[in-house]
Amino acid sequence: MFECPSCGGELRFDIETQGMLCPFCNSAYDPKTVEKGYDAEEQEGMDPEMMGMQDPDTFDATIFTCPQCGGEILSMDNEATSFCSFCGASTILSSRLSHEKKPDYIIPFQVTKEECKNAYSKLMKGAFFAPKELREGGTVDKFRAIYMPYWVYDMRQNGNIHLQASKSYRSGNYRITEDYLLSGDVDAYYKGISFDASSSFADNISECIAPYDVKGMSQFYPAYLAGFYADTADVEEGLYRADAEDLANKATIDQIKEEPAFKDKTLKMPNDEMASRLLCTSCKKVDRAMFPVWFLSYRKGDRVAYATVNGQTGKVASDLPVDVKKYLLVSLALSLPLFLLLNLFLTITPSFVMLITSIIALITMFIHVAELKEIGRTELQLDNKGYLAKTGIRKDMDASAFGKPKKKQTAKKSTKALGTKILGLYVVSILGISFLSAIGNVMMHTGLYMLIIFAVSIFPLVRGLGMYSKLPKGYRKPGFMWGFVAVLIATMVAIINPVADWIYYAGAVLSLAAVLCTMLSIITAYNILSTRPLPQLNKRGGEEHE
């Protein structure tokens, strides 16, 4: 702990004053001048002479280990905490002393906990479908201030460059293309290109709260960690070096395009490896750094949702699962005016109702199959380079069915993504119905339309079955099958073409029931996508630290 020179109390870093503050005598000190005292309990039995021989590139820290998920966070004191920031478990964490590698730089916390809670509450006001537990004060109070490890790259471009370009224009009946070789000198320096260095901190989370202003970095002193937690770097610095080069190359190419002499020409973009050679790109320096993150975990079963706030800028990102009951009530409320609207402008017949349900069922099939693909990518963490480098792709899943890892991360969407899908479903349904009504008598062509819809539904069925077989058993929710059942029922009724209207209505009711099952499966899949498996279980097991 850091002892107060005045009263012996424990000093903590104060965000508002950006200094070390004693809560007992209100004395304030500069973090750069305060030295850590020895923890008598943990240093017991050590040779006093050995205490003074600590490596200057390391510092003493207490490692807290969660017995449930194995997550590890380090702190500058030895106070047990009752809340694991990684898995949300309410438990007493075991602790041990460790010598940690000193980072080169740190961005001290600028956002207070109260400001963090206000920013999060503002986000939650627009998350109507989110579970009420995420809005409750007890949950919001569980935000933890954690310093996350980052690699910070400085990239240099200096030399003579040659880029190919072309210019096309029309002259009379001819289209003329002129090729150019653009030459010039480049002298650029990019400082502070940063990537998170923790395999437990998903890349898409760190991207959501980026960027950090690296001008706010200070030289690292252990005193900055007093009163906070931190995660340790377990990803090699070379993992993101190529990504840092790509960002520098893109920035330079964009700048070259803005040069007056080059604006009317189209640059022939080289591949990533060639771009670094052409632009004389090199990595001049790589630094360890710690960046501030307010971290909240919401655990339900064996999955966890995260809310994170940039501790420097206050930018918020959150995983937002959906409350199924809320969603069903709102959908019912929206369906009533939609039904009345259709009655005003369209003539609703039994066969027409059945056709509507088939169109909706087909759309839901495509949505659910797309979500299965994202579930596979999420569970494999195909877009989390740090995780893959640390653990590799799990052998119990075949990654080929879910596509190759994306070159650039896409941030996970909030409940707005689900709302957009549902709104799109309604809009497409209305447009489809209006189109069918405009081109002819729907009743006379119902059988033909249904055969077309049935033929199209084969594609998501085959695609979904292919991915379904490769998902872990716990995620096998074949909701797309219900959509296919709805289309199949409607097609069979249309082919039979019964005289009695009640048969059409019965077919429509059965189809709607199947569509509802598909919609519930879509929400379940979305909730899987908006939560995550306990991250540390794949990294280090808690039992090995007992």
C-alpha positions in Angstrom: 0.0 0.0 0.0 1.0 3.7 -0.4 1.2 5.2 3.1 0.4 8.8 3.8 3.6 10.5 5.1 1.4 12.6 7.4 -0.8 10.1 9.2 0.1 6.7 7.9 -3.3 6.2 6.2 -3.7 4.6 2.7 -3.3 6.9 -0.2 -5.5 6.5 -3.3 -5.3 8.2 -6.7 -8.1 10.8 -6.9 -9.5 11.3 -10.4 -10.8 14.8 -9.8 -7.5 16.2 -8.5 -5.3 13.8 -10.5 -3.2 13.3 -7.3 -2.7 11.0 -4.4 -5.2 11.8 -1.7 -5.4 10.6 1.9 -9.1 10.0 2.9 -8.2 10.5 6.6 -6.2 13.7 6.8 -7.0 15.0 3.2 -3.3 15.4 2.4 -2.5 15.5 -1.3 0.7 14.3 -3.0 2.1 14.0 -6.5 1.8 10.4 -7.8 5.3 10.7 -9.3 6.9 11.2 -5.9 5.0 8.7 -3.7 6.7 5.4 -3.0 5.0 2.1 -2.2 5.5 0.8 1.4 6.0 -2.9 2.1 3.1 -5.1 2.8 4.2 -6.7 6.1 1.9 -9.7 5.8 3.1 -10.6 2.3 6.7 -9.7 2.7 7.1 -11.7 5.9 10.1 -13.9 5.9 11.9 -12.1 3.1 15.5 -10.9 3.5 15.4 -7.1 3.9 18.4 -6.8 1.7 16.6 -8.7 -1.0 13.7 -6.3 -0.8 15.9 -3.5 -2.1 17.1 -5.6 -5.1 13.8 -5.6 -7.0 14.2 -5.3 -10.8 13.7 -1.6 -11.7 11.6 -2.7 -14.7 9.0 -4.4 -12.4 6.7 -3.4 -9.6 5.0 -5.3 -6.7 1.3 -5.9 -7.1 -1.4 -8.1 -5.5 -3.0 -10.6 -7.9 -6.7 -11.4 -7.2 -7.9 -14.7 -8.6 -11.5 -15.6 -9.1 -12.2 -19.2 -8.0 -15.2 -19.5 -10.4 -13.8 -18.3 -13.7 -10.0 -18.1 -13.0 -9.9 -14.4 -14.0 -7.0 -12.5 -12.7 -6.7 -8.8 -11.9 -3.9 -7.0 -10.2 -4.1 -4.2 -7.5 -1.7 -2.2 -5.5 -3.3 -3.2 -2.2 -4.3 -6.5 -0.5 -8.0 -5.8 0.0 -10.2 -8.7 -0.9 -13.1 -7.8 -3.2 -16.5 -9.4 -3.3 -17.1 -8.9 -7.1 -15.2 -10.4 -10.0 -15.1 -7.9 -12.9 -14.7 -10.6 -15.5 -17.6 -13.0 -14.7 -19.7 -11.0 -12.3 -19.4 -13.6 -9.6 -20.1 -12.5 -6.0 -17.3 -14.2 -4.2 -14.2 -13.6 -2.1 -11.2 -13.6 -4.3 -7.9 -15.2 -3.3 -4.7 -13.0 -3.5 -1.0 -13.4 -3.9 2.0 -11.2 -4.5 3.5 -10.8 -7.9 6.3 -8.9 -9.7 4.8 -7.3 -12.8 6.5 -5.8 -15.8 6.3 -2.1 -15.7 4.4 -0.4 -18.5 6.1 2.5 -20.2 3.1 4.8 -20.1 -0.3 5.2 -18.5 -3.4 7.3 -19.2 -4.8 8.2 -15.7 -8.5 8.0 -15.2 -10.2 11.2 -16.1 -13.9 10.1 -15.8 -15.2 9.6 -12.3 -17.5 6.8 -11.3 -20.4 9.2 -11.0 -19.8 10.5 -14.5 -19.4 6.8 -15.7 -22.8 5.9 -14.2 -24.5 8.9 -15.8 -23.1 8.1 -19.2 -24.3 4.5 -18.9 -27.7 5.5 -17.6 -28.1 7.8 -20.6 -27.4 4.9 -22.9 -29.8 2.7 -21.1 -32.7 5.2 -21.6 -32.7 4.2 -25.3 -32.3 0.5 -24.6 -36.0 -0.2 -24.1 -35.8 -4.0 -24.5 -32.9 -4.5 -22.1 -33.6 -6.5 -19.0 -34.6 -4.4 -15.9 -31.5 -5.8 -14.0 -29.3 -3.7 -16.2 -31.1 -0.5 -15.2 -31.2 -1.2 -11.4 -29.0 1.0 -9.2 -27.4 -2.0 -7.5 -26.1 -3.2 -10.9 -24.8 0.2 -12.0 -22.9 0.6 -8.7 -20.9 -2.5 -9.7 -18.8 -0.6 -12.2 -15.1 -1.3 -11.6 -12.2 0.9 -12.6 -9.7 -1.3 -14.4 -6.5 -0.4 -16.3 -6.4 -2.5 -19.5 -3.0 -3.2 -21.1 -2.3 -1.9 -24.6 0.5 -2.0 -27.1 1.3 1.4 -28.5 3.1 1.6 -31.9 5.0 4.5 -33.5 5.2 4.1 -37.3 7.6 6.0 -39.6 7.4 6.5 -43.3 10.4 8.2 -44.9 11.8 7.9 -48.4 11.1 8.1 -52.1 7.8 6.5 -53.2 6.4 5.4 -56.6 2.7 4.7 -57.0 0.8 3.7 -60.1 -2.3 5.6 -61.0 -4.7 6.0 -64.0 -7.0 8.7 -65.4 -9.9 7.8 -67.7 -12.0 10.2 -69.9 -14.2 10.1 -73.0 -13.2 11.8 -76.3 -15.8 11.5 -79.0 -16.6 7.8 -79.4 -13.5 6.7 -77.5 -12.8 6.2 -73.9 -9.2 7.0 -73.2 -7.2 5.7 -70.1 -3.9 7.2 -69.3 -1.5 5.4 -66.9 0.8 7.4 -64.6 3.7 6.6 -62.3 3.5 9.1 -59.4 6.8 9.8 -57.7 7.5 11.9 -54.6 9.0 11.9 -51.1 7.1 10.9 -48.0 8.0 11.9 -44.5 5.3 10.9 -42.0 5.3 9.8 -38.4 2.3 8.2 -36.6 2.6 8.1 -32.9 0.3 6.2 -30.5 -1.5 3.6 -32.7 -2.8 1.3 -30.0 -4.3 -2.2 -29.7 -5.3 -4.0 -26.5 -2.8 -6.5 -25.2 -5.2 -8.7 -23.1 -6.7 -11.9 -24.6 -9.6 -11.6 -22.2 -10.5 -8.1 -23.5 -12.3 -8.8 -26.7 -11.1 -6.7 -29.7 -14.7 -5.6 -30.5 -15.1 -4.2 -27.0 -11.9 -2.2 -27.1 -12.8 -0.9 -30.6 -16.2 0.3 -29.4 -14.7 2.6 -26.8 -11.8 3.8 -28.9 -10.0 6.0 -29.5 -7.9 7.2 -26.7 -6.0 10.5 -26.9 -2.4 9.3 -26.5 -1.4 12.9 -25.9 -2.7 12.3 -22.4 -0.2 9.6 -21.7 2.1 10.0 -18.7 5.1 8.1 -17.7 4.0 5.1 -15.6 4.3 5.2 -11.9 2.8 2.5 -9.7 1.0 5.1 -7.6 -1.4 5.7 -10.5 -2.9 2.2 -9.8 -3.6 2.9 -6.2 -7.4 2.3 -5.6 -7.8 0.6 -9.0 -7.5 -2.8 -10.6 -5.6 -3.7 -13.7 -5.3 -6.6 -16.2 -2.0 -7.9 -17.3 -0.7 -8.1 -20.9 -0.6 -11.7 -22.2 -0.5 -10.9 -26.0 2.8 -10.5 -27.8 3.5 -7.1 -29.3 4.2 -8.5 -32.7 0.5 -9.7 -33.1 -0.8 -6.2 -34.1 2.3 -4.8 -35.8 0.9 -5.5 -39.3 -2.4 -3.9 -38.3 -0.6 -0.8 -37.1 1.3 -0.7 -40.5 -2.0 -1.0 -42.3 -3.5 1.9 -40.4 -0.5 4.1 -41.1 -0.5 3.1 -44.8 -4.2 3.9 -45.2 -3.8 7.3 -43.5 -0.9 8.2 -45.9 -2.7 7.0 -49.0 -5.8 9.1 -48.0 -3.5 12.1 -47.6 -1.9 11.5 -51.0 -5.3 11.3 -52.7 -6.0 14.8 -51.4 -2.9 16.3 -53.0 -4.0 18.7 -55.9 -1.8 17.0 -58.5 -3.4 13.5 -57.7 -7.0 14.4 -57.1 -8.1 13.7 -60.7 -6.3 10.3 -60.8 -7.2 6.9 -59.5 -4.5 5.3 -57.4 -3.9 1.6 -58.0 -4.0 0.3 -54.5 -1.3 -2.2 -53.7 -1.9 -5.1 -51.3 -1.0 -4.6 -47.6 2.5 -6.2 -47.8 3.4 -4.2 -50.9 2.0 -1.0 -49.5 4.5 -1.1 -46.6 7.4 -1.5 -49.0 6.2 1.2 -51.4 5.5 3.7 -48.6 8.7 2.9 -46.7 6.8 2.0 -43.6 8.7 0.8 -40.5 7.9 0.4 -36.9 10.2 2.7 -34.9 9.0 2.0 -31.4 6.6 -0.2 -29.4 5.6 0.7 -25.9 3.6 -0.9 -23.1 0.8 1.2 -21.8 -2.2 1.0 -19.5 -5.5 2.7 -20.6 -8.5 3.4 -18.2 -11.8 1.4 -18.6 -14.8 1.4 -16.4 -16.0 -2.2 -16.5 -19.4 -3.7 -15.6 -20.3 -7.4 -16.0 -23.9 -8.8 -15.9 -24.0 -12.5 -15.5 -26.9 -14.8 -16.3 -26.2 -18.6 -16.1 -22.9 -19.4 -17.8 -22.9 -16.2 -20.0 -21.9 -12.7 -19.2 -22.7 -9.3 -20.8 -20.3 -6.3 -20.5 -20.7 -2.6 -20.3 -17.6 -0.5 -20.7 -16.9 3.2 -20.5 -13.7 4.9 -21.7 -12.1 6.2 -18.6 -10.5 9.1 -20.5 -13.3 10.3 -22.9 -16.5 8.8 -21.3 -17.5 6.9 -24.5 -19.9 4.0 -23.7 -20.3 0.6 -25.2 -22.5 -2.2 -23.9 -23.8 -5.7 -24.6 -27.6 -5.4 -24.4 -29.6 -8.6 -24.3 -33.3 -8.5 -24.9 -36.1 -9.1 -22.4 -38.4 -11.6 -24.2 -41.6 -10.5 -22.4 -41.0 -6.9 -23.2 -40.3 -7.7 -26.9 -43.5 -9.8 -27.3 -45.7 -7.1 -25.7 -44.2 -4.3 -27.9 -44.6 -6.5 -31.0 -48.2 -7.2 -30.2 -48.8 -3.5 -29.7 -47.2 -2.7 -33.1 -49.1 -5.5 -34.9 -52.5 -4.1 -34.1 -52.1 -0.8 -35.9 -50.3 -2.6 -38.8 -53.3 -4.9 -39.1 -55.7 -2.0 -39.2 -53.6 -0.2 -41.7 -53.6 -3.2 -44.0 -57.4 -3.4 -43.7 -57.8 0.2 -44.9 -55.8 -0.2 -48.1 -55.9 -3.9 -48.9 -58.6 -6.5 -49.3 -57.7 -9.3 -46.8 -58.7 -12.7 -48.1 -57.8 -16.1 -46.5 -55.3 -16.9 -49.2 -53.8 -13.4 -48.9 -53.3 -13.9 -45.1 -51.5 -17.2 -45.7 -49.3 -15.5 -48.3 -48.3 -12.8 -45.9 -47.3 -15.3 -43.2 -45.2 -17.2 -45.8 -43.3 -14.0 -46.8 -42.6 -13.2 -43.1 -41.6 -16.8 -42.4 -39.1 -16.7 -45.3 -37.6 -13.4 -44.0 -37.2 -14.8 -40.5 -35.4 -17.9 -41.9 -32.8 -15.7 -43.5 -32.4 -13.6 -40.3 -32.0 -16.7 -38.1 -29.5 -18.4 -40.4 -27.4 -15.2 -40.5 -27.5 -15.1 -36.7 -26.3 -18.7 -36.5 -23.3 -17.7 -38.6 -22.5 -14.8 -36.2 -22.9 -17.1 -33.2 -20.3 -19.5 -34.6 -18.0 -16.6 -35.2 -18.6 -15.2 -31.7 -18.1 -18.5 -29.9 -14.9 -19.2 -31.9 -13.9 -15.5 -31.4 -12.7 -15.5 -35.0 -12.4 -11.8 -35.0 -10.5 -11.5 -31.7 -6.9 -11.8 -32.7 -5.6 -11.7 -29.1 -7.8 -14.6 -28.1 -6.8 -16.7 -31.1 -3.2 -16.0 -30.6 -3.4 -17.0 -27.0 -5.6 -20.1 -27.2 -6.0 -21.0 -30.9 -9.3 -22.1 -32.5 -11.1 -24.7 -30.4 -11.1 -28.1 -31.9 -14.7 -28.9 -31.1 -15.9 -26.5 -33.8 -15.3 -26.3 -37.5 -14.5 -22.7 -38.3 -14.9 -23.1 -42.1 -18.7 -23.0 -41.9 -18.6 -19.5 -40.4 -16.2 -17.7 -42.7 -12.6 -16.5 -42.4 -11.6 -14.1 -39.7 -12.5 -10.5 -40.7 -9.6 -8.2 -41.4 -11.1 -5.4 -39.6 -13.4 -5.8 -36.6 -17.0 -4.8 -36.6 -18.3 -3.5 -33.3 -21.1 -5.6 -31.8 -24.5 -3.9 -32.2 -26.8 -3.1 -29.4 -30.6 -3.6 -29.3 -30.8 -1.2 -32.2 -29.6 -4.0 -34.4 -32.5 -6.2 -33.5 -34.9 -3.3 -33.8 -33.5 -2.6 -37.3 -34.1 -6.2 -38.3 -37.6 -6.3 -37.1 -38.4 -2.9 -38.7 -36.9 -4.2 -41.9 -39.1 -7.3 -41.6 -42.2 -5.2 -41.4 -41.2 -2.9 -44.2 -40.2 -5.7 -46.6 -43.5 -7.5 -45.8 -45.6 -4.4 -46.6 -43.7 -3.7 -49.8 -43.9 -7.3 -50.8 -47.7 -7.4 -50.2 -48.2 -4.1 -52.0 -46.2 -5.4 -55.0 -48.2 -8.6 -55.3 -51.4 -6.6 -55.1 -50.3 -4.3 -57.8 -49.3 -6.9 -60.4 -52.5 -8.9 -60.3 -55.2 -10.8 -58.5 -53.4 -12.5 -55.6 -56.1 -15.1 -55.1 -55.6 -16.4 -58.7 -51.8 -16.6 -58.3 -51.4 -17.8 -54.7 -50.3 -21.3 -55.7 -47.6 -19.9 -58.1 -46.3 -17.4 -55.5 -46.2 -20.1 -52.8 -44.1 -22.4 -55.0 -41.6 -19.6 -55.6 -41.4 -18.9 -51.9 -41.0 -22.6 -51.1 -38.2 -22.8 -53.7 -36.4 -19.8 -52.2 -36.8 -21.2 -48.7 -34.6 -24.2 -49.6 -31.5 -22.1 -49.6 -31.6 -20.9 -46.0 -32.8 -24.4 -44.9 -29.7 -26.1 -46.4 -27.4 -23.3 -45.2 -28.8 -23.4 -41.7 -28.5 -27.2 -41.5 -24.9 -27.0 -42.5 -24.0 -24.5 -39.7 -26.4 -26.2 -37.2 -24.4 -29.4 -37.3 -21.1 -27.6 -36.5 -22.3 -25.5 -33.5 -21.8 -26.8 -30.0 -24.8 -28.6 -28.5 -25.6 -25.8 -26.2 -26.2 -23.4 -29.1 -28.1 -25.7 -31.4 -31.4 -23.8 -31.8 -32.8 -24.7 -35.2 -35.3 -21.9 -35.3 -35.1 -21.6 -39.1 -36.9 -25.0 -39.2 -40.0 -23.4 -37.9 -40.0 -20.9 -40.7 -39.6 -23.7 -43.2 -42.6 -25.5 -41.6 -44.7 -22.3 -42.0 -43.8 -22.1 -45.7 -44.4 -25.8 -46.2 -47.9 -25.6 -44.6 -48.9 -22.6 -46.7 -47.6 -24.2 -49.9 -49.5 -27.4 -49.3 -52.7 -25.5 -48.6 -52.2 -23.4 -51.8 -51.5 -26.5 -53.9 -54.6 -28.3 -52.6 -56.6 -25.1 -53.2 -59.6 -26.0 -51.0 -63.0 -24.5 -51.4 -63.6 -23.9 -47.7 -62.1 -20.7 -46.3 -61.6 -22.1 -42.9 -58.8 -24.4 -44.2 -56.9 -21.3 -45.4 -57.4 -19.7 -42.1 -56.3 -22.8 -40.3 -53.2 -23.0 -42.5 -52.5 -19.3 -41.8 -52.9 -19.8 -38.0 -50.5 -22.8 -38.0 -48.0 -20.8 -40.2 -48.2 -17.8 -37.8 -47.5 -20.1 -34.8 -44.4 -21.5 -36.6 -43.3 -17.9 -37.4 -43.7 -17.0 -33.7 -41.4 -19.9 -32.8 -38.9 -18.6 -35.3 -39.1 -15.1 -33.9 -38.5 -16.4 -30.4 -35.5 -18.3 -31.7 -34.2 -15.1 -33.3 -34.4 -13.4 -29.9 -32.7 -16.3 -28.2 -29.9 -16.2 -30.8 -29.6 -12.4 -30.4 -29.2 -12.8 -26.7 -26.4 -15.3 -27.3 -24.8 -12.7 -29.6 -25.2 -9.9 -27.0 -23.6 -12.0 -24.3 -20.3 -13.9 -24.1 -19.0 -17.1 -22.6 -16.9 -16.6 -19.4 -13.7 -15.4 -21.0 -11.2 -16.6 -18.5 -12.3 -20.2 -18.7 -10.5 -20.4 -22.0 -7.4 -18.6 -20.7 -6.6 -19.9 -17.2 -8.6 -22.1 -14.9 -9.3 -21.0 -11.3 -8.3 -24.3 -9.8 -4.7 -24.0 -10.9 -4.3 -21.0 -8.5 -5.9 -22.6 -5.5 
